[in-house]
Structures are given as structure tokens and as C-alpha cells.
Amino acid sequence: MTPPRPPDLFYPIVPSAAWAARLVPLGVRTLQLRVKDASREEARREIAATIEICAKTGCQLIVNDDWQAAIDLGVRDVHLGQEDLAGADRAAIRRAGIALGVSTHSEEELETALAADPAYVALGPIYETKLKAMPWAPQGLDRIGQWRARIGPLPLIAIGGITPERASAVKAAGADSIAVITDFMTAPHPEARVRLWLDWAATLRP
């Protein structure tokens, strides 16, 4: 089996194929699709359309939550929150050769994530985020270092309130990738903001 592909240093999280069509052609190497408040059929159409968009450039697609659709449609990467992880058929995910990423917000959740043999672990929110109400306080940079020590060589994804101005400090604290939603979704010119992120990432790649 091919080893899982780690997420790129920067990747946007988008709610639809339409957003994917706007951002992937800019040079995005990893994209997470998070479809919310849609019927199963609508969600699958969004995933299928995004697969086609990403395939044109070789962009890595991570599907959020909908692991069954990912299996059916041949997606190689899935991200699950703690609640979705609890209800997921992990054996079926493994049989499909899907790399599994898991969200964490506490020590207890990290233990749960590591027990699932993930391909990567996500930690958040690093800073305060306004996109949605969060029951967790901002984790801060020190927590990134703690997670880094705990998970060893597994890729560590940082998310939550991160801006290009904060990104280098987040990377230096131990994050391998930075997932972003609010910073570009609320920008006056989202594509320009994503280009700024891509320029930042390009300066740090080997």
C-alpha cells in the first residue's frame, strides 16, 4: 500500500466544490472539503465535483466527516472530528486504504485519536476563531510543542485563528501544516489572500 501523503504546509478548508474551483487553480496542493447542512445526495455531488477539480492539478483532497462517501468515491484522505470518529467504521476505512486525520482539542481527545492509528493529528483552535463558537479555549503555541513531543513523527496540523502573520511562529512551534478557513473566507479578496498563503508556504518548502 502506498504510504499516506502528508498534507501540504498550507491548506484551505472549503464548504463546496465552487470554492474548490476558485482556489485549486491558484496552486493549492492540499484542500479539505467540509460540506455541512446538506443532504447525503448533495454532499456526494459536492465531493464528486471536487474530486474532478483536484484531479486536474494533482491537488490532495481531504474529505471531512463523510467517510462512507469517501470510500464509495475513491477518496484517499478523510478527516474526522471526535464525534464522527466514534461512529465511524474504522476497519472499513483501513480496508479502503484511506489515510485518516483526527481533530483534537484536549489530552483525552489526543489519546482517543492516537488509538485510531491516524495518518495525522490536528490541534485547535490555536488562536481565538470567530467562524464558529468553540467550547475550547485557544491552545496557544506551547500546546503545539506538547503535541509535537507526544505524537512523534506523525504530521501535526494546526488550525484556528491563524493568519499569515502568525504562521511562521506556528510552524516554528512544531506544526507541519496549517489549515485555514476564516482568514481567507472573510477576506475582501479570498483568492488574493490564498495567494499570500501560498507565497509564504513556498518560502519554506525544500
C-alpha atoms as an extended CHARMM CRD file, in Angstrom:
* protein
*
       206  EXT
         1         1  MET       CA              0.0000000000        0.0000000000        0.0000000000  PROA      1               0.0000000000
         2         2  THR       CA              1.2490000000        3.4780000000       -0.8750000000  PROA      2               0.0000000000
         3         3  PRO       CA              2.2580000000        5.4720000000        2.2370000000  PROA      3               0.0000000000
         4         4  PRO       CA             -0.1750000000        8.2760000000        3.0590000000  PROA      4               0.0000000000
         5         5  ARG       CA              0.6420000000       11.6430000000        1.5640000000  PROA      5               0.0000000000
         6         6  PRO       CA              1.0730000000       14.2350000000        4.3120000000  PROA      6               0.0000000000
         7         7  PRO       CA             -0.9550000000       17.4220000000        3.9020000000  PROA      7               0.0000000000
         8         8  ASP       CA              0.8370000000       20.4030000000        2.4070000000  PROA      8               0.0000000000
         9         9  LEU       CA              2.2910000000       23.1020000000        4.6380000000  PROA      9               0.0000000000
        10        10  PHE       CA             -0.7780000000       25.2770000000        3.9860000000  PROA      10              0.0000000000
        11        11  TYR       CA             -4.2120000000       24.0990000000        3.0360000000  PROA      11              0.0000000000
        12        12  PRO       CA             -7.6080000000       25.7660000000        2.8760000000  PROA      12              0.0000000000
        13        13  ILE       CA            -10.8160000000       24.1880000000        4.1350000000  PROA      13              0.0000000000
        14        14  VAL       CA            -13.7600000000       24.9430000000        1.8590000000  PROA      14              0.0000000000
        15        15  PRO       CA            -17.5150000000       24.3000000000        2.0500000000  PROA      15              0.0000000000
        16        16  SER       CA            -18.2220000000       23.4620000000       -1.5880000000  PROA      16              0.0000000000
        17        17  ALA       CA            -16.9200000000       22.4340000000       -4.9780000000  PROA      17              0.0000000000
        18        18  ALA       CA            -17.4870000000       26.0080000000       -6.1370000000  PROA      18              0.0000000000
        19        19  TRP       CA            -14.9310000000       27.2070000000       -3.6070000000  PROA      19              0.0000000000
        20        20  ALA       CA            -12.5690000000       24.4260000000       -4.6760000000  PROA      20              0.0000000000
        21        21  ALA       CA            -12.8730000000       25.6080000000       -8.2720000000  PROA      21              0.0000000000
        22        22  ARG       CA            -11.8280000000       29.0950000000       -7.1830000000  PROA      22              0.0000000000
        23        23  LEU       CA             -8.8100000000       28.0770000000       -5.1150000000  PROA      23              0.0000000000
        24        24  VAL       CA             -7.2860000000       24.8940000000       -6.5240000000  PROA      24              0.0000000000
        25        25  PRO       CA             -6.1440000000       26.5320000000       -9.7990000000  PROA      25              0.0000000000
        26        26  LEU       CA             -4.1280000000       29.0460000000       -7.7530000000  PROA      26              0.0000000000
        27        27  GLY       CA             -1.6640000000       26.2820000000       -6.8900000000  PROA      27              0.0000000000
        28        28  VAL       CA             -3.2420000000       24.8020000000       -3.7680000000  PROA      28              0.0000000000
        29        29  ARG       CA             -1.6420000000       21.3990000000       -3.1260000000  PROA      29              0.0000000000
        30        30  THR       CA             -3.9760000000       20.1450000000       -0.3910000000  PROA      30              0.0000000000
        31        31  LEU       CA             -7.6410000000       21.0050000000        0.0800000000  PROA      31              0.0000000000
        32        32  GLN       CA            -10.1390000000       19.8680000000        2.6810000000  PROA      32              0.0000000000
        33        33  LEU       CA            -13.8020000000       19.7670000000        1.7170000000  PROA      33              0.0000000000
        34        34  ARG       CA            -16.1890000000       20.2650000000        4.6270000000  PROA      34              0.0000000000
        35        35  VAL       CA            -19.7910000000       20.0760000000        3.4190000000  PROA      35              0.0000000000
        36        36  LYS       CA            -22.3000000000       20.9470000000        6.1490000000  PROA      36              0.0000000000
        37        37  ASP       CA            -26.1040000000       21.0760000000        6.3140000000  PROA      37              0.0000000000
        38        38  ALA       CA            -26.5870000000       19.1910000000        3.0480000000  PROA      38              0.0000000000
        39        39  SER       CA            -28.4540000000       16.0280000000        2.1780000000  PROA      39              0.0000000000
        40        40  ARG       CA            -26.4420000000       12.8800000000        1.5660000000  PROA      40              0.0000000000
        41        41  GLU       CA            -27.0330000000       13.1770000000       -2.1670000000  PROA      41              0.0000000000
        42        42  GLU       CA            -25.9960000000       16.8280000000       -2.2290000000  PROA      42              0.0000000000
        43        43  ALA       CA            -22.8660000000       16.0960000000       -0.2140000000  PROA      43              0.0000000000
        44        44  ARG       CA            -21.8640000000       13.3050000000       -2.5770000000  PROA      44              0.0000000000
        45        45  ARG       CA            -22.3380000000       15.5550000000       -5.5780000000  PROA      45              0.0000000000
        46        46  GLU       CA            -20.0970000000       18.1500000000       -3.9610000000  PROA      46              0.0000000000
        47        47  ILE       CA            -17.4450000000       15.5400000000       -3.1920000000  PROA      47              0.0000000000
        48        48  ALA       CA            -17.5770000000       14.0610000000       -6.7030000000  PROA      48              0.0000000000
        49        49  ALA       CA            -17.2680000000       17.5020000000       -8.2860000000  PROA      49              0.0000000000
        50        50  THR       CA            -14.3430000000       18.3990000000       -6.0320000000  PROA      50              0.0000000000
        51        51  ILE       CA            -12.5830000000       15.1460000000       -6.8960000000  PROA      51              0.0000000000
        52        52  GLU       CA            -12.6520000000       16.1870000000      -10.5520000000  PROA      52              0.0000000000
        53        53  ILE       CA            -11.3610000000       19.6710000000       -9.7620000000  PROA      53              0.0000000000
        54        54  CYS       CA             -8.4820000000       18.3720000000       -7.6590000000  PROA      54              0.0000000000
        55        55  ALA       CA             -7.5740000000       15.6640000000      -10.1680000000  PROA      55              0.0000000000
        56        56  LYS       CA             -6.7630000000       18.2810000000      -12.8020000000  PROA      56              0.0000000000
        57        57  THR       CA             -3.7970000000       19.5910000000      -10.8190000000  PROA      57              0.0000000000
        58        58  GLY       CA             -2.9480000000       16.6580000000       -8.5550000000  PROA      58              0.0000000000
        59        59  CYS       CA             -4.2580000000       18.5070000000       -5.5140000000  PROA      59              0.0000000000
        60        60  GLN       CA             -4.6900000000       16.2520000000       -2.4880000000  PROA      60              0.0000000000
        61        61  LEU       CA             -8.3410000000       16.1450000000       -1.3980000000  PROA      61              0.0000000000
        62        62  ILE       CA             -9.2660000000       15.5150000000        2.2340000000  PROA      62              0.0000000000
        63        63  VAL       CA            -12.9540000000       14.8400000000        2.8180000000  PROA      63              0.0000000000
        64        64  ASN       CA            -14.3020000000       15.9560000000        6.1810000000  PROA      64              0.0000000000
        65        65  ASP       CA            -16.5960000000       13.5850000000        8.1060000000  PROA      65              0.0000000000
        66        66  ASP       CA            -18.2440000000       11.6910000000        5.2230000000  PROA      66              0.0000000000
        67        67  TRP       CA            -16.0420000000        8.6070000000        5.3140000000  PROA      67              0.0000000000
        68        68  GLN       CA            -18.6240000000        6.3810000000        3.6140000000  PROA      68              0.0000000000
        69        69  ALA       CA            -18.8290000000        8.6770000000        0.5890000000  PROA      69              0.0000000000
        70        70  ALA       CA            -15.0460000000        8.8510000000        0.5440000000  PROA      70              0.0000000000
        71        71  ILE       CA            -14.8530000000        5.0620000000        0.3370000000  PROA      71              0.0000000000
        72        72  ASP       CA            -17.5010000000        4.8790000000       -2.3710000000  PROA      72              0.0000000000
        73        73  LEU       CA            -15.9470000000        7.6430000000       -4.4760000000  PROA      73              0.0000000000
        74        74  GLY       CA            -12.3250000000        6.5750000000       -4.0980000000  PROA      74              0.0000000000
        75        75  VAL       CA            -11.0230000000        9.4470000000       -1.9730000000  PROA      75              0.0000000000
        76        76  ARG       CA             -7.7060000000        8.6530000000       -0.2790000000  PROA      76              0.0000000000
        77        77  ASP       CA             -7.8720000000       11.0480000000        2.6970000000  PROA      77              0.0000000000
        78        78  VAL       CA            -10.5570000000       11.6140000000        5.3350000000  PROA      78              0.0000000000
        79        79  HSD       CA            -10.6480000000       13.8990000000        8.3590000000  PROA      79              0.0000000000
        80        80  LEU       CA            -12.8900000000       13.1100000000       11.3100000000  PROA      80              0.0000000000
        81        81  GLY       CA            -13.8400000000       15.0300000000       14.3990000000  PROA      81              0.0000000000
        82        82  GLN       CA            -14.1180000000       13.1800000000       17.6810000000  PROA      82              0.0000000000
        83        83  GLU       CA            -17.8660000000       12.5180000000       17.4190000000  PROA      83              0.0000000000
        84        84  ASP       CA            -17.5970000000       11.2600000000       13.8480000000  PROA      84              0.0000000000
        85        85  LEU       CA            -14.6150000000        9.1160000000       14.7830000000  PROA      85              0.0000000000
        86        86  ALA       CA            -16.6580000000        7.4160000000       17.4950000000  PROA      86              0.0000000000
        87        87  GLY       CA            -19.2990000000        6.3730000000       14.9580000000  PROA      87              0.0000000000
        88        88  ALA       CA            -17.0140000000        5.5310000000       12.0520000000  PROA      88              0.0000000000
        89        89  ASP       CA            -16.2620000000        2.0480000000       10.7320000000  PROA      89              0.0000000000
        90        90  ARG       CA            -12.5050000000        2.2680000000       11.1730000000  PROA      90              0.0000000000
        91        91  ALA       CA            -11.9570000000       -1.2190000000        9.7750000000  PROA      91              0.0000000000
        92        92  ALA       CA            -13.7450000000       -0.2660000000        6.5450000000  PROA      92              0.0000000000
        93        93  ILE       CA            -11.7030000000        2.9230000000        6.3310000000  PROA      93              0.0000000000
        94        94  ARG       CA             -8.4830000000        0.9280000000        6.7150000000  PROA      94              0.0000000000
        95        95  ARG       CA             -9.5660000000       -1.6700000000        4.1450000000  PROA      95              0.0000000000
        96        96  ALA       CA            -10.1910000000        1.1400000000        1.6580000000  PROA      96              0.0000000000
        97        97  GLY       CA             -6.6240000000        2.3580000000        2.1370000000  PROA      97              0.0000000000
        98        98  ILE       CA             -7.8010000000        5.7420000000        3.3720000000  PROA      98              0.0000000000
        99        99  ALA       CA             -5.4620000000        7.9120000000        5.4180000000  PROA      99              0.0000000000
       100       100  LEU       CA             -7.3240000000        9.1600000000        8.4810000000  PROA      100             0.0000000000
       101       101  GLY       CA             -6.7850000000       12.5040000000       10.1560000000  PROA      101             0.0000000000
       102       102  VAL       CA             -8.3580000000       13.2800000000       13.5240000000  PROA      102             0.0000000000
       103       103  SER       CA             -9.1940000000       16.5370000000       15.3190000000  PROA      103             0.0000000000
       104       104  THR       CA             -8.0430000000       17.0070000000       18.9080000000  PROA      104             0.0000000000
       105       105  HSD       CA             -8.6600000000       19.7050000000       21.4970000000  PROA      105             0.0000000000
       106       106  SER       CA             -7.5620000000       18.0690000000       24.7510000000  PROA      106             0.0000000000
       107       107  GLU       CA             -5.2910000000       15.4090000000       26.2100000000  PROA      107             0.0000000000
       108       108  GLU       CA             -8.1920000000       12.9730000000       26.3670000000  PROA      108             0.0000000000
       109       109  GLU       CA             -9.0380000000       13.5530000000       22.7170000000  PROA      109             0.0000000000
       110       110  LEU       CA             -5.4130000000       13.0860000000       21.7530000000  PROA      110             0.0000000000
       111       111  GLU       CA             -5.4150000000        9.6670000000       23.4260000000  PROA      111             0.0000000000
       112       112  THR       CA             -8.5680000000        8.7540000000       21.5010000000  PROA      112             0.0000000000
       113       113  ALA       CA             -7.0410000000        9.9490000000       18.2420000000  PROA      113             0.0000000000
       114       114  LEU       CA             -3.8010000000        8.0460000000       18.6990000000  PROA      114             0.0000000000
       115       115  ALA       CA             -5.7390000000        4.8500000000       19.4540000000  PROA      115             0.0000000000
       116       116  ALA       CA             -7.2690000000        5.1510000000       15.9760000000  PROA      116             0.0000000000
       117       117  ASP       CA             -3.8240000000        4.8830000000       14.3170000000  PROA      117             0.0000000000
       118       118  PRO       CA             -4.1910000000        8.1830000000       12.4370000000  PROA      118             0.0000000000
       119       119  ALA       CA             -2.1470000000        9.3820000000        9.4900000000  PROA      119             0.0000000000
       120       120  TYR       CA             -2.0640000000       12.8230000000       11.1140000000  PROA      120             0.0000000000
       121       121  VAL       CA             -3.3940000000       14.7040000000       14.1160000000  PROA      121             0.0000000000
       122       122  ALA       CA             -4.9720000000       18.1620000000       14.0700000000  PROA      122             0.0000000000
       123       123  LEU       CA             -4.8650000000       20.5450000000       17.0330000000  PROA      123             0.0000000000
       124       124  GLY       CA             -7.0320000000       23.5930000000       17.5200000000  PROA      124             0.0000000000
       125       125  PRO       CA             -8.0540000000       26.2460000000       17.9310000000  PROA      125             0.0000000000
       126       126  ILE       CA             -4.5440000000       27.6580000000       18.2140000000  PROA      126             0.0000000000
       127       127  TYR       CA             -5.8930000000       31.2090000000       18.4920000000  PROA      127             0.0000000000
       128       128  GLU       CA             -9.3800000000       32.5770000000       19.0210000000  PROA      128             0.0000000000
       129       129  THR       CA            -11.5450000000       31.9920000000       15.9820000000  PROA      129             0.0000000000
       130       130  LYS       CA            -14.7760000000       33.7410000000       15.0830000000  PROA      130             0.0000000000
       131       131  LEU       CA            -16.0470000000       31.4290000000       12.3530000000  PROA      131             0.0000000000
       132       132  LYS       CA            -17.9650000000       29.2930000000       14.8260000000  PROA      132             0.0000000000
       133       133  ALA       CA            -18.4430000000       29.0730000000       18.5850000000  PROA      133             0.0000000000
       134       134  MET       CA            -15.7330000000       26.9500000000       20.1700000000  PROA      134             0.0000000000
       135       135  PRO       CA            -16.1110000000       25.2470000000       23.5640000000  PROA      135             0.0000000000
       136       136  TRP       CA            -12.3250000000       25.1450000000       23.8980000000  PROA      136             0.0000000000
       137       137  ALA       CA            -10.0060000000       27.9510000000       24.8880000000  PROA      137             0.0000000000
       138       138  PRO       CA             -7.2390000000       28.8490000000       22.4260000000  PROA      138             0.0000000000
       139       139  GLN       CA             -4.4880000000       26.2380000000       22.6420000000  PROA      139             0.0000000000
       140       140  GLY       CA             -1.5280000000       28.5770000000       22.0810000000  PROA      140             0.0000000000
       141       141  LEU       CA              1.9340000000       27.8650000000       20.7720000000  PROA      141             0.0000000000
       142       142  ASP       CA              3.1380000000       25.9230000000       23.7950000000  PROA      142             0.0000000000
       143       143  ARG       CA              0.4540000000       23.2870000000       23.2700000000  PROA      143             0.0000000000
       144       144  ILE       CA              1.7290000000       22.7430000000       19.7350000000  PROA      144             0.0000000000
       145       145  GLY       CA              5.1110000000       21.8390000000       21.1710000000  PROA      145             0.0000000000
       146       146  GLN       CA              3.4880000000       19.4590000000       23.6590000000  PROA      146             0.0000000000
       147       147  TRP       CA              1.5430000000       17.6920000000       20.9230000000  PROA      147             0.0000000000
       148       148  ARG       CA              4.6740000000       17.5540000000       18.7790000000  PROA      148             0.0000000000
       149       149  ALA       CA              6.5050000000       15.6910000000       21.5450000000  PROA      149             0.0000000000
       150       150  ARG       CA              3.5700000000       13.3340000000       22.1110000000  PROA      150             0.0000000000
       151       151  ILE       CA              2.8570000000       12.2290000000       18.5510000000  PROA      151             0.0000000000
       152       152  GLY       CA              6.4070000000       11.7000000000       17.3540000000  PROA      152             0.0000000000
       153       153  PRO       CA              6.7660000000       11.5760000000       13.5590000000  PROA      153             0.0000000000
       154       154  LEU       CA              3.0410000000       11.8870000000       12.7930000000  PROA      154             0.0000000000
       155       155  PRO       CA              2.1880000000       15.0660000000       10.8870000000  PROA      155             0.0000000000
       156       156  LEU       CA              0.6900000000       17.7380000000       13.1520000000  PROA      156             0.0000000000
       157       157  ILE       CA             -1.9090000000       20.1070000000       11.7120000000  PROA      157             0.0000000000
       158       158  ALA       CA             -2.5900000000       23.4380000000       13.4180000000  PROA      158             0.0000000000
       159       159  ILE       CA             -5.9280000000       25.1580000000       12.9120000000  PROA      159             0.0000000000
       160       160  GLY       CA             -7.8890000000       28.0570000000       14.3310000000  PROA      160             0.0000000000
       161       161  GLY       CA             -7.3510000000       31.8000000000       14.0920000000  PROA      161             0.0000000000
       162       162  ILE       CA             -4.0650000000       31.5120000000       12.2090000000  PROA      162             0.0000000000
       163       163  THR       CA             -3.0810000000       34.3350000000        9.8700000000  PROA      163             0.0000000000
       164       164  PRO       CA             -0.0760000000       34.6910000000        7.5640000000  PROA      164             0.0000000000
       165       165  GLU       CA              1.4680000000       36.9740000000       10.1830000000  PROA      165             0.0000000000
       166       166  ARG       CA              1.1950000000       34.2170000000       12.8190000000  PROA      166             0.0000000000
       167       167  ALA       CA              2.0400000000       31.3120000000       10.5400000000  PROA      167             0.0000000000
       168       168  SER       CA              5.8150000000       31.2520000000       10.9350000000  PROA      168             0.0000000000
       169       169  ALA       CA              5.5440000000       31.1410000000       14.7380000000  PROA      169             0.0000000000
       170       170  VAL       CA              3.0540000000       28.2780000000       14.4720000000  PROA      170             0.0000000000
       171       171  LYS       CA              5.4020000000       26.3980000000       12.1660000000  PROA      171             0.0000000000
       172       172  ALA       CA              8.3740000000       27.0520000000       14.4570000000  PROA      172             0.0000000000
       173       173  ALA       CA              6.3910000000       25.7220000000       17.4310000000  PROA      173             0.0000000000
       174       174  GLY       CA              6.1600000000       22.3310000000       15.7500000000  PROA      174             0.0000000000
       175       175  ALA       CA              3.2610000000       22.2980000000       13.2960000000  PROA      175             0.0000000000
       176       176  ASP       CA              3.8120000000       20.5210000000        9.9860000000  PROA      176             0.0000000000
       177       177  SER       CA              0.7480000000       22.0210000000        8.2960000000  PROA      177             0.0000000000
       178       178  ILE       CA             -1.6090000000       24.9200000000        8.8330000000  PROA      178             0.0000000000
       179       179  ALA       CA             -5.2710000000       24.5190000000        7.9200000000  PROA      179             0.0000000000
       180       180  VAL       CA             -7.1260000000       27.7560000000        7.2840000000  PROA      180             0.0000000000
       181       181  ILE       CA            -10.7650000000       28.7770000000        6.9580000000  PROA      181             0.0000000000
       182       182  THR       CA            -11.6500000000       32.1550000000        8.4560000000  PROA      182             0.0000000000
       183       183  ASP       CA             -8.6120000000       34.0680000000        7.2680000000  PROA      183             0.0000000000
       184       184  PHE       CA             -9.4290000000       33.7400000000        3.5830000000  PROA      184             0.0000000000
       185       185  MET       CA            -13.2030000000       33.1770000000        3.7790000000  PROA      185             0.0000000000
       186       186  THR       CA            -13.6950000000       36.5690000000        5.4380000000  PROA      186             0.0000000000
       187       187  ALA       CA            -11.1220000000       38.4180000000        3.3340000000  PROA      187             0.0000000000
       188       188  PRO       CA            -12.3360000000       41.0250000000        0.8340000000  PROA      188             0.0000000000
       189       189  HSD       CA            -10.4520000000       39.1240000000       -1.8820000000  PROA      189             0.0000000000
       190       190  PRO       CA            -10.1890000000       35.4330000000       -0.8950000000  PROA      190             0.0000000000
       191       191  GLU       CA             -8.0570000000       34.4400000000       -3.8820000000  PROA      191             0.0000000000
       192       192  ALA       CA             -5.5220000000       37.1410000000       -3.1170000000  PROA      192             0.0000000000
       193       193  ARG       CA             -5.3810000000       36.0060000000        0.4940000000  PROA      193             0.0000000000
       194       194  VAL       CA             -4.7940000000       32.3940000000       -0.5510000000  PROA      194             0.0000000000
       195       195  ARG       CA             -2.0120000000       33.5410000000       -2.8780000000  PROA      195             0.0000000000
       196       196  LEU       CA             -0.4050000000       35.2430000000        0.1210000000  PROA      196             0.0000000000
       197       197  TRP       CA             -0.5470000000       31.9490000000        1.9970000000  PROA      197             0.0000000000
       198       198  LEU       CA              0.8850000000       30.0510000000       -0.9620000000  PROA      198             0.0000000000
       199       199  ASP       CA              3.7520000000       32.5290000000       -1.2440000000  PROA      199             0.0000000000
       200       200  TRP       CA              4.5010000000       32.0190000000        2.4490000000  PROA      200             0.0000000000
       201       201  ALA       CA              4.4870000000       28.2370000000        2.0960000000  PROA      201             0.0000000000
       202       202  ALA       CA              6.7160000000       28.3700000000       -0.9770000000  PROA      202             0.0000000000
       203       203  THR       CA              9.4710000000       30.1030000000        1.0020000000  PROA      203             0.0000000000
       204       204  LEU       CA              9.6130000000       27.2020000000        3.4820000000  PROA      204             0.0000000000
       205       205  ARG       CA              9.4490000000       24.1800000000        1.2300000000  PROA      205             0.0000000000
       206       206  PRO       CA             12.7340000000       22.3720000000        0.4960000000  PROA      206             0.0000000000
